[in-house]
């Protein structure tokens, strides 16, 4: 009898320890709008509130119109949009033992955004996200997901140099249509090494990989935050350090850090810069003819709060429009978007074939800032592209409309871009002193002090890409940055 009682006592202690361990939270709700619940492994349902603990094996669910952010013990942040469901399958954070750290999140349906932190720094291979069609290894980056029953979109939003994301497709997923950025490995794994890439997996429809367009970035953030009305602003998201959306009600402890990140930067600007970097990472850049992986001075793909987008025109595989505040006569920025942007790999494949295409009737537009005033110009653009023997070149000739000013003078912009297509598939360019003229007020400029130009080909992708047009962005500065020109261009190829 004593032996039996001893065994029962030991088993009771073990059960108590296991229960206590299982009850330890793995994270906390740091932002919440609307209704959300957590269902424990024993089927107990809890209504979530701000600062609610999140447990291992919890199934988190948001209702219609709801969104939340949870911060894990290692400061990683997972954001959920409305009608989203996910389960925390595994989570261990132990800074003292590298091999002990791990995280596995099972995303069932909805919209998600993951910003990883300390676990990926300690053990980069142990932070994973599982979906119906794939398992994604996340290594110190920012990734978005839109999960439906028949389709999954994976957005690589931010990826530091030297980091990578590996998407391992589950057995049975069709890989025959995988495009861009290299081939798929024999293990059905796709490695992403730069931001701005989207992988789309369709049930029965194959898997594609391509660059994210600026509009898709906007649509994703609107899905995540629920601000889907046309022209509405995109609320600030977390900045990757665990700070949260300041538009949500929260306790003083959390709210005090809600408007800034750990470096004192405004979160709305941080958000804009993140998507700006996303756009820049896709197109590359050129300053006075040199190329690099980031673009300085390019206007953000997602504008500040309150701006509304108005489409002005379209091409075969592109469109352009203006961002402005309601009632303003001068737009804040212009936007040229490619609806089917060729990837670097697809552009590279063009270099081996002889292609000469030109097009007229395109559009160029810019916002010029001079003497603390903004002026808007737009006009015509014609472009050409030539490839062959492993190299390529492109050219864009623009002529914008002259607009009269109150003093009787005018504003006009004209420049000729000569660009190259390098062996990595990037399009860069520059303007020379004889190819540039800016008139604003009584001032004339014949050469920018700094210039940033990048471009993308648009058209039908795949194994035999067919370019149908070109879009580009440009930024010029004068007077030590006091006078700036920010704009874009677009034109169809093969139209004369």
C-alpha positions as MATLAB code, in Angstrom:
seq = 'XXXXXXXXXXXXXXXXXXXXXXXXXXXXXXXXXXXXXXXXXXXXXXXXXXXXXXXXXXXXXXXXXXXXXXXXXXXXXXXXXXXXXXXXXXXXXXXXXXXXXXXXXXXXXXXXXXXXXXXXXXXXXXXXXXXXXXXXXXXXXXXXXXXXXXXXXXXXXXXXXXXXXXXXXXXXXXXXXXXXXXXXXXXXXXXXXXXXXXXXXXXXXXXXXXXXXXXXXXXXXXXXXXXXXXXXXXXXXXXXXXXXXXXXXXXXXXXXXXXXXXXXXXXXXXXXXXXXXXXXXXXXXXXXXXXXXXXXXXXXXXXXXXXXXXXXXXXXXXXXXXXXXXXXXXXXXXXXXXXXXXXXXXXXXXXXXXXXXXXXXXXXXXXXXXXXXXXXXXXXXXXXXXXXXXXXXXXXXXXXXXXXXXXXXXXXXXXXXXXXXXXXXXXXXXXXXXXXXXXXXXXXXXXXXXXXXXXXXXXXXXXXXXXXXXXXXXXXXXXXXXXXXXXXXXXXXXXX';
ca = [
       0.000    0.000    0.000;
       2.816    2.405    0.881;
       4.511    1.626   -2.444;
       1.283    2.290   -4.315;
       0.765    5.575   -2.494;
       4.340    6.598   -3.224;
       3.865    5.889   -6.933;
       0.642    7.872   -6.983;
       2.347   10.763   -5.209;
       5.221   10.801   -7.713;
       2.806   10.641  -10.642;
       0.849   13.493   -9.129;
       3.981   15.603   -8.807;
       4.947   14.847  -12.416;
       1.470   15.762  -13.603;
       1.592   18.977  -11.588;
       4.961   19.919  -13.095;
       3.776   19.147  -16.637;
       0.594   21.145  -16.089;
       2.565   24.068  -14.715;
       5.001   23.932  -17.632;
       2.194   23.718  -20.187;
       0.490   26.714  -18.594;
       3.468   29.008  -19.066;
       2.638   31.594  -21.744;
       4.710   31.700  -24.914;
       3.534   35.170  -25.855;
       1.190   38.085  -25.220;
      -1.470   39.952  -27.180;
       0.000   43.436  -27.702;
      -2.562   44.837  -30.122;
      -6.222   43.918  -30.611;
      -9.113   45.353  -32.588;
     -12.422   43.484  -32.654;
     -13.093   40.010  -31.307;
     -10.641   37.100  -31.179;
     -10.420   33.818  -29.286;
      -7.861   31.227  -28.256;
      -8.831   27.562  -28.064;
      -6.570   25.447  -25.864;
      -5.585   21.845  -26.573;
      -8.328   20.634  -24.190;
     -10.920   22.585  -26.267;
     -11.319   25.344  -23.667;
     -12.141   28.635  -25.413;
     -10.899   31.984  -24.092;
     -11.842   35.455  -25.303;
      -8.671   37.396  -26.010;
      -8.039   40.881  -24.684;
      -5.105   43.243  -24.734;
      -2.232   41.693  -22.715;
      -3.898   38.235  -22.724;
      -1.344   35.419  -22.508;
      -0.896   33.080  -25.453;
      -0.154   29.409  -24.716;
       1.507   26.527  -26.522;
      -0.989   24.646  -28.750;
      -3.440   27.558  -28.694;
      -5.581   27.922  -31.800;
      -5.937   31.663  -32.380;
      -8.959   32.883  -34.348;
     -10.046   36.398  -35.346;
     -13.608   37.273  -36.282;
     -14.863   39.502  -39.111;
     -13.393   42.990  -38.916;
     -10.865   41.963  -36.246;
      -7.065   42.064  -36.205;
      -4.396   41.418  -33.618;
      -0.696   41.212  -32.936;
       0.962   38.766  -30.591;
       4.510   39.114  -29.325;
       6.388   35.941  -28.438;
       8.921   35.611  -25.633;
      11.818   36.194  -28.044;
      10.185   39.429  -29.325;
       9.045   37.881  -32.615;
       5.698   39.374  -33.685;
       2.850   37.695  -35.579;
       0.004   39.824  -36.947;
      -3.383   38.383  -37.950;
      -6.023   40.028  -40.131;
      -9.727   39.326  -39.989;
     -11.175   35.799  -40.254;
      -7.770   34.241  -39.692;
      -6.893   31.012  -37.891;
      -3.554   29.587  -36.775;
      -2.107   27.232  -34.156;
       1.127   27.413  -32.171;
       2.410   23.863  -32.683;
       5.865   24.353  -31.137;
       7.600   27.114  -29.232;
      10.688   27.068  -27.020;
      12.849   30.105  -26.304;
      15.988   29.398  -24.313;
      18.857   31.889  -24.826;
      21.228   29.607  -22.877;
      20.893   26.597  -25.182;
      21.002   27.158  -28.938;
      19.618   23.741  -29.859;
      16.661   24.111  -27.518;
      15.102   27.014  -29.442;
      12.320   26.350  -31.923;
       9.032   27.656  -33.255;
       6.424   26.090  -35.540;
       3.312   28.071  -36.473;
       0.512   26.350  -38.391;
      -1.414   28.847  -40.531;
      -4.835   27.513  -41.522;
      -6.532   30.429  -43.251;
      -6.464   34.211  -43.381;
      -3.873   37.001  -43.560;
      -0.653   36.987  -41.529;
       2.590   38.918  -41.139;
       5.559   37.476  -39.253;
       8.553   39.512  -38.084;
      11.141   37.257  -36.502;
      13.512   38.205  -33.679;
      15.816   36.418  -31.245;
      15.097   32.762  -32.063;
      16.289   33.229  -35.643;
      19.399   34.984  -34.350;
      20.178   32.090  -31.991;
      19.098   29.200  -34.204;
      18.236   30.385  -37.733;
      16.938   27.015  -38.922;
      14.333   26.488  -36.216;
      11.688   29.137  -36.913;
       9.166   27.634  -39.325;
       5.679   28.286  -40.628;
       3.515   25.437  -41.883;
       0.607   25.759  -44.328;
      -1.499   23.296  -46.274;
       0.869   23.336  -49.242;
       4.311   24.097  -47.802;
       6.671   24.544  -44.861;
       8.535   27.856  -44.769;
      11.827   28.321  -42.950;
      12.109   31.957  -41.841;
      15.540   33.331  -40.965;
      15.532   36.868  -39.564;
      13.104   38.622  -41.877;
       9.554   39.831  -42.487;
       7.127   37.588  -44.362;
       3.444   37.950  -45.214;
       0.861   35.271  -46.001;
      -2.604   35.180  -47.529;
      -4.003   31.672  -47.033;
      -7.211   30.378  -48.616;
      -8.494   26.858  -49.164;
      -7.325   26.741  -52.778;
      -4.425   29.209  -52.875;
      -1.515   30.485  -50.796;
       0.462   33.676  -51.420;
       3.768   34.099  -49.582;
       5.235   37.630  -49.598;
       8.910   38.216  -48.770;
       8.599   41.791  -47.486;
      11.998   42.337  -45.888;
      15.139   40.234  -45.998;
      18.535   41.429  -44.702;
      21.679   40.677  -46.662;
      22.933   37.169  -46.038;
      19.530   35.885  -44.904;
      17.266   33.555  -46.843;
      13.834   31.978  -46.826;
      13.347   28.354  -47.855;
       9.904   27.219  -48.999;
       9.607   23.424  -49.062;
       6.580   22.325  -51.048;
       4.556   19.420  -49.741;
       4.292   16.199  -51.714;
       1.781   16.454  -54.525;
       2.206   20.183  -55.191;
       2.732   20.846  -58.901;
       6.159   22.474  -59.419;
       6.169   22.500  -63.217;
       5.234   26.183  -63.431;
       7.785   27.577  -60.975;
       9.314   30.698  -62.516;
      11.924   33.358  -61.705;
      14.921   33.507  -59.461;
      16.330   30.054  -60.220;
      15.103   26.492  -60.404;
      13.448   24.382  -57.757;
      15.655   21.836  -55.993;
      15.135   18.104  -56.014;
      13.777   18.398  -52.479;
      10.954   20.606  -53.829;
      12.533   23.569  -52.049;
      12.542   27.171  -53.273;
      15.206   29.460  -51.781;
      14.529   33.204  -51.708;
      17.555   35.428  -51.092;
      16.124   38.919  -51.609;
      13.009   40.864  -50.661;
      10.219   41.734  -53.045;
       9.409   38.176  -54.153;
       5.993   36.515  -53.989;
       5.484   32.755  -54.258;
       1.986   31.709  -55.237;
       0.833   28.125  -54.744;
      -2.481   27.051  -56.261;
      -4.197   23.743  -55.658;
      -4.017   21.932  -58.981;
      -2.651   25.061  -60.650;
       1.072   24.904  -60.055;
       3.498   27.211  -58.289;
       4.779   30.553  -59.552;
       7.376   32.950  -58.233;
       7.609   36.602  -59.250;
       8.165   40.121  -57.937;
       5.554   41.863  -55.812;
       3.991   44.901  -57.451;
       3.498   48.106  -55.396;
      -0.280   47.658  -55.629;
      -0.024   44.118  -54.258;
       1.968   45.464  -51.309;
      -0.778   48.017  -50.652;
      -3.505   45.377  -51.009;
      -1.719   43.065  -48.589;
      -1.401   45.739  -45.880;
      -5.062   46.658  -46.347;
      -6.056   43.002  -45.982;
      -3.962   42.735  -42.828;
      -5.313   45.874  -41.187;
      -8.843   45.832  -42.563;
      -8.508   49.235  -44.292;
      -9.782   48.008  -47.598;
     -11.844   51.032  -48.686;
     -10.572   52.802  -51.767;
      -8.417   55.751  -50.854;
      -8.246   54.925  -47.182;
      -5.012   55.221  -45.286;
      -2.947   52.232  -44.230;
      -2.576   52.166  -40.424;
       0.922   51.692  -39.017;
       1.959   48.112  -38.346;
       4.520   46.799  -35.922;
       8.127   47.589  -36.742;
       9.696   44.267  -35.915;
      10.811   45.274  -32.438;
       7.468   44.474  -30.876;
       5.991   47.972  -30.889;
       2.400   48.096  -32.019;
      -0.289   49.996  -33.893;
      -0.884   53.256  -32.006;
      -4.443   53.460  -33.365;
      -5.522   50.610  -31.090;
      -6.519   51.172  -27.445;
      -4.046   49.647  -25.018;
      -2.627   49.997  -21.536;
      -0.192   52.816  -20.719;
       2.648   50.332  -20.495;
       2.263   49.304  -24.133;
       0.908   52.586  -25.462;
       3.988   54.517  -24.371;
       6.023   52.587  -26.939;
       3.296   52.464  -29.586;
       4.207   55.512  -31.643;
       7.914   54.894  -32.033;
      10.246   52.018  -32.597;
      13.251   51.268  -30.437;
      15.262   53.957  -32.196;
      12.665   56.695  -31.736;
      11.395   56.534  -35.325;
       7.765   57.153  -36.163;
       6.039   53.865  -36.973;
       4.077   55.239  -39.919;
       7.336   56.349  -41.531;
       8.945   53.024  -40.634;
       6.096   51.268  -42.413;
       6.470   53.467  -45.484;
      10.219   52.906  -45.571;
       9.733   49.131  -45.352;
       7.573   49.056  -48.463;
       9.857   51.582  -50.168;
      12.764   49.227  -49.581;
      10.625   46.413  -50.953;
      10.071   48.299  -54.204;
      13.711   49.304  -54.412;
      14.974   45.762  -53.861;
      13.023   44.610  -56.916;
      14.299   47.200  -59.363;
      17.835   47.968  -58.180;
      19.163   51.493  -58.637;
      21.615   53.722  -60.410;
      23.319   56.880  -59.225;
      25.343   58.573  -61.962;
      25.350   55.317  -63.857;
      26.385   52.981  -61.036;
      24.220   50.161  -59.728;
      23.512   48.906  -56.231;
      20.925   46.883  -54.338;
      19.119   49.835  -52.769;
      17.626   52.989  -54.224;
      18.013   56.337  -52.473;
      15.362   58.968  -52.918;
      12.660   56.810  -54.503;
       9.155   57.693  -53.396;
       7.521   55.019  -51.206;
       5.184   52.455  -52.750;
       2.768   52.978  -49.849;
       2.203   56.709  -49.236;
       1.521   58.446  -45.911;
      -1.917   58.390  -44.309;
      -4.724   60.271  -46.051;
      -3.433   60.114  -49.623;
      -5.734   58.767  -52.310;
      -4.704   57.074  -55.545;
      -6.339   58.109  -58.829;
      -5.552   56.190  -61.997;
      -4.577   58.429  -64.918;
      -3.889   55.938  -67.677;
      -2.933   52.400  -68.612;
      -0.653   50.526  -70.975;
      -0.716   46.905  -72.052;
       0.808   45.580  -68.820;
       1.153   48.728  -66.710;
      -0.763   51.678  -65.368;
      -0.018   55.049  -63.838;
      -1.746   57.398  -61.464;
      -1.310   60.123  -58.881;
      -1.417   60.155  -55.087;
      -2.980   63.291  -53.614;
      -4.839   64.587  -50.608;
      -8.542   65.305  -51.253;
      -8.963   68.804  -52.679;
      -5.314   69.335  -53.597;
      -4.658   70.671  -57.110;
      -1.072   69.358  -57.144;
      -0.469   65.655  -56.437;
       1.990   64.574  -53.779;
       3.539   61.869  -55.947;
       3.072   59.906  -59.151;
       3.060   56.147  -59.427;
       3.829   53.874  -62.375;
       2.909   50.245  -61.708;
       3.619   47.096  -63.663;
       0.790   44.581  -63.603;
       3.093   41.863  -65.005;
       6.699   42.682  -64.145;
       9.341   40.406  -65.650;
      11.684   38.978  -63.046;
      15.459   39.276  -63.113;
      15.754   35.691  -64.335;
      13.275   36.282  -67.155;
      15.080   39.468  -68.214;
      18.388   37.593  -68.163;
      16.969   35.003  -70.546;
      16.259   37.798  -73.035;
      19.918   38.773  -73.191;
      20.823   35.630  -75.136;
      18.325   36.429  -77.912;
      18.333   39.334  -80.342;
      15.422   41.618  -79.527;
      14.903   45.178  -80.728;
      11.680   46.871  -79.691;
      10.565   50.480  -79.498;
       7.408   52.256  -78.516;
       5.843   55.708  -78.683;
       2.860   57.284  -76.977;
       3.968   56.468  -73.447;
       3.678   58.728  -70.439;
       6.060   60.475  -68.053;
       5.094   62.525  -64.994;
       6.837   64.113  -62.032;
       6.345   66.256  -58.949;
       8.934   69.047  -58.698;
       9.682   70.683  -55.371;
      11.165   74.198  -55.679;
      11.265   77.003  -53.118;
       9.033   74.974  -50.786;
       6.361   74.721  -53.501;
       5.323   71.627  -55.463;
       4.696   71.656  -59.210;
       3.274   68.836  -61.319;
       4.250   68.098  -64.924;
       3.381   65.280  -67.291;
       3.945   64.568  -70.939;
       5.001   62.033  -73.536;
       7.597   59.290  -73.413;
       9.061   56.954  -76.021;
      11.252   53.973  -75.194;
      13.383   51.308  -76.844;
      14.995   48.035  -75.749;
      17.766   46.090  -77.466;
      19.206   42.729  -76.347;
      21.594   40.164  -77.785;
      24.916   38.390  -77.233;
      24.476   38.370  -73.467;
      23.951   42.117  -73.013;
      21.248   44.701  -73.426;
      20.423   48.404  -73.434;
      17.366   50.596  -73.075;
      16.469   54.214  -73.663;
      13.661   56.522  -72.579;
      13.085   59.933  -74.149;
      10.676   62.148  -72.179;
       9.097   65.526  -72.835;
       6.791   66.908  -70.188;
       4.220   69.643  -70.571;
       5.128   73.247  -69.820;
       2.854   74.680  -67.126;
       2.492   78.454  -66.634;
       3.240   79.886  -63.192;
       1.732   82.967  -61.571;
       4.732   85.124  -62.536;
       4.331   84.267  -66.203;
       7.188   81.785  -66.283;
       6.716   78.055  -66.658;
       7.768   74.655  -65.438;
       9.038   71.995  -67.823;
      11.173   68.899  -67.699;
      12.902   67.033  -70.489;
      15.543   64.314  -70.290;
      16.932   61.353  -72.183;
      17.846   58.206  -70.241;
      20.468   55.837  -71.626;
      20.494   52.597  -69.685;
      21.956   49.129  -69.581;
      20.649   45.679  -68.746;
      23.312   43.872  -66.746;
      24.006   40.148  -66.445;
      21.828   39.889  -63.315;
      18.778   41.182  -65.195;
      18.690   44.650  -63.604;
      17.866   47.764  -65.622;
      19.713   50.944  -64.636;
      20.352   54.229  -66.380;
      21.607   57.801  -66.241;
      21.211   61.174  -67.958;
      24.001   63.396  -69.257;
      24.404   67.180  -69.336;
      23.259   67.458  -72.948;
      20.212   65.285  -72.314;
      18.637   67.103  -69.360;
      16.747   70.365  -68.933;
      14.585   71.489  -66.019;
      12.916   74.883  -65.967;
      11.047   75.933  -62.843;
      10.151   79.576  -62.337;
      13.067   81.660  -63.553;
      15.601   78.909  -62.811;
      17.118   76.533  -65.371;
      19.024   73.363  -64.553;
      21.044   71.434  -67.117;
      22.430   68.571  -65.015;
      21.183   67.023  -61.752;
      23.564   67.003  -58.804;
      22.416   63.492  -57.922;
      20.285   61.088  -59.870;
      18.633   57.747  -59.205;
      17.058   55.820  -62.064;
      15.742   52.282  -62.208;
      13.369   50.455  -64.520;
      11.534   47.192  -65.095;
      10.307   45.363  -68.163;
       6.708   44.195  -68.190;
       5.035   41.517  -70.245;
       4.389   37.809  -70.446;
       6.861   35.816  -68.351;
       7.838   32.171  -68.281;
      10.438   30.175  -70.156;
      10.080   32.413  -73.236;
       9.390   35.900  -71.857;
       7.807   38.460  -74.152;
       8.383   42.095  -73.100;
       5.439   44.355  -73.917;
       6.555   47.554  -72.198;
       8.809   49.298  -69.731;
       8.184   51.288  -66.543;
      10.717   53.316  -64.577;
      11.260   55.600  -61.610;
      13.565   58.592  -61.388;
      14.760   61.034  -58.757;
      16.898   64.117  -59.433;
      18.176   66.690  -56.945;
      19.550   70.218  -57.327;
      20.726   72.986  -54.995;
      22.051   70.524  -52.401;
      18.668   68.818  -52.258;
      16.539   71.972  -52.006;
      15.072   71.310  -55.475;
      13.924   67.773  -56.239;
      12.252   65.916  -59.079;
      10.385   62.681  -58.284;
       8.549   60.860  -61.022;
       8.089   57.882  -63.276;
       7.527   56.797  -66.848;
       5.866   54.032  -68.778;
       5.420   53.017  -72.395;
       4.396   50.028  -74.485;
       7.014   48.349  -76.678;
       6.322   47.414  -80.275;
       3.929   50.358  -80.758;
       5.121   52.980  -83.281;
];
